[in-house]
């Protein structure tokens, strides 16, 4: 569609030029763990925390910013009794090119992954010193930028588009091409599942006005495919006079 339009439409050419000008961020390296939780002081653990190794360096400096999530602190049902799940990752600061080398063998790749996630183990040991001894056999999974590129179909395993604040704002849903809208993490409000969902809402609101949305919701209620009973505000109980 765009290839055919770029020959005749300034708007299409402008859109393609902008898209080609956006560089990707760095990628992510992950640790996904299942651990044995007996004796852990859960009151001293945070369900979500961010660690910056050196505040004198940019947060996207390789291996500088680490995010750790332990969701079972909030919802124990996510793991068997007495166990926890952990996700630790380098957030958008892991280089892709060091993994994507011609001729790298599988064993070299596996060794590189283990070397690069060692910083994640050290971050986890700040809160759980014996974390390595607690890992359940078979529940130690390491992901690299190549993992991101393969399974999430991300160019160079990127975390998202590199749109620095104050330099390149995230664009909205409308484009220079009539009838062509965009949504996703390359436009406002940005990267992450909640933000991407919001961008889809923005695109829908740009295509159809609020009256059309309300008409569709009413039709869905009548057809029994939408139940808003959980989202309606509860009425206050009547008080006796």
Phi, psi and omega in degrees: 000306182292325181299320180288325184283331186297338179288335188239343189244124175295322180300318179294318179297317180297319180296314182294320179297318178296313181301319181289341181276345183277121179270151177280156170286177170290181187254201187225142168242140189236154161234124173245119187231148164244127184233158175276129191253008182297136177082357179286138175273093185296335180292338180269354181259146176259141177291336181210129179212156179239134180241127174250119184288327182213108182288351177274356178248157175300149182291341177267011173295139184310127175067021182269319183254125182235136177244135180233129177235133175233079188296338182289349172294325180270327182224090182299342182290351180284353178217161176301157180308136178080011181230165179221155173249144183226138172234117176238139182206155173272114193272092173069025180230011182264123181295141179276321191295333181290342178266333188264069183244129178302136176086357178293128180279165179299318181294323176295320178296315180297320178297318180297317178302314181296322178296317186287334180267000178301326178296331177289319176300317180296322178295318179295325181293343175295328180258326182230088187304326182259031185304320183294327180283342183270348185295130178285136181303130180087356181243047175231097186242128182249133177241145181240177173304328177293326175299315178300314182296322185283309189271335178255000178055044179261133178298122184053027178063025189298147172291326180174193178282146178269092180239084185299138178303134179086351180247306180229104180288153174291127181287162177274190185285336183278147178237178179286353182261123182299129178078007181245116183245161181228153171207166183126187187279000176268004176225173186300138008265010171123208189272148177113153185301311179300319181293320180294320176299319178295324179294326175295321176296318178300317180296316180297318179293335178282336182270318184237136180283172187297327180296323177292323177298314182296321178297319180294318178299318180295319177297319179294324176297314182298325182272359176076019180258002179218125180237108182261021182295332181281341182258348178287138177296138180285138179284140178293141179296143180293142179255143180289147180274000000 
